[in-house]
């Protein structure tokens, strides 16, 4: 992550609000709990931690998908 002005989401116009996520029946309990916890923190610290968490989880998902694809003899498209 850069020390410059961080971008917290890609498209501000389409980003849901915290209230929308908390009220949505399609939001997971895990997401709602994490959001409630984040809302009590400094917003910049919470956003930076969320960005880092997203990177770690995406990397883990990519690694597991690649591993499963290799085990099944499949090739995944490269990004």
C-alpha positions in Angstrom: 0.0 0.0 0.0 1.1 3.5 -0.8 1.6 6.3 1.7 -0.1 8.6 -0.8 -3.9 9.1 -0.7 -5.3 5.6 -0.5 -8.3 4.6 -2.6 -10.8 2.8 -0.4 -13.0 1.5 -3.2 -13.0 1.5 -7.0 -16.3 3.2 -7.8 -17.7 5.5 -5.1 -21.1 5.8 -6.9 -21.7 2.0 -6.7 -20.2 1.4 -3.3 -22.8 0.3 -0.8 -23.0 2.2 2.5 -22.3 0.7 5.9 -26.0 0.9 6.7 -27.0 -0.9 3.5 -24.6 -3.7 4.2 -25.7 -4.0 7.8 -29.4 -4.1 6.8 -28.9 -6.5 3.8 -30.0 -10.1 4.3 -27.5 -11.1 1.7 -24.5 -9.7 3.8 -22.8 -12.5 5.7 -22.7 -12.4 9.5 -18.9 -12.3 9.3 -19.0 -9.2 7.1 -21.5 -7.5 9.4 -19.4 -8.3 12.5 -16.3 -7.0 10.8 -18.0 -3.9 9.6 -19.4 -3.1 13.1 -16.0 -3.6 14.6 -14.4 -1.4 11.9 -16.9 1.4 12.5 -15.7 1.9 16.0 -12.0 2.4 14.9 -10.2 5.2 13.2 -11.5 5.1 9.6 -8.1 5.4 8.0 -6.6 2.6 10.1 -9.7 0.5 9.5 -9.6 1.1 5.7 -5.9 0.2 5.5 -6.4 -2.9 7.5 -9.3 -3.9 5.3 -7.2 -3.4 2.2 -4.4 -5.6 3.6 -7.0 -8.2 4.6 -8.5 -8.2 1.1 -5.0 -8.7 -0.5 -4.2 -11.6 1.9 -7.6 -13.3 1.3 -7.4 -12.8 -2.5 -3.9 -14.2 -2.6 -5.0 -17.2 -0.5 -8.0 -17.8 -2.8 -5.8 -17.6 -5.9 -3.3 -20.0 -4.4 -6.0 -22.6 -3.4 -7.7 -22.3 -6.8 -4.4 -22.8 -8.6 -3.5 -25.8 -6.4 -6.9 -27.4 -7.0 -6.7 -26.8 -10.7 -3.3 -28.4 -10.9 -4.5 -31.4 -9.0 -7.3 -31.8 -11.5 -5.0 -31.2 -14.5 -6.7 -28.0 -15.4 -5.0 -24.7 -16.4 -6.3 -21.4 -15.2 -6.0 -18.2 -17.3 -3.3 -15.8 -16.1 -4.1 -12.3 -15.0 
